[in-house]
């Protein structure tokens, strides 16, 4: 909602409008395709910020935008949770006898990477 508001505020500032060109075609496109564009952008990394801001800038219907964002967020979060749960269960059942070795390896990797990064930062000019 904040990105939508940022885009809507940007459309109202005259000094910003001279750098950006609003056409009737782009406003109509965002009005017609708000649901599809917002839903798809939820699943494409890096697409939400520019698209949500553009929806506000081009005046996409706020109600359609809001309902789509909420629905896509619910679906996206549920899918991520179910995927993480199923992968986690599989890993626990498959590698249960190795879990302590894996935990030790994780701790050692974190400690090693921390020391490596600290050493590299000291040597940089």
Secondary structure, 3 states (H helix, E strand, C coil): CHHHHHHHHHHHCHHHHCCCCCCHHHHHHHHHCHHHHHHHHCCCCCCHHHHHHHHHHCCCCHHHHHHHHHHHHHHHHHHHHHHHHHHHHHHHHHCHHHHHHHHHHHHHHHHHHHHHHHHHHHHCC
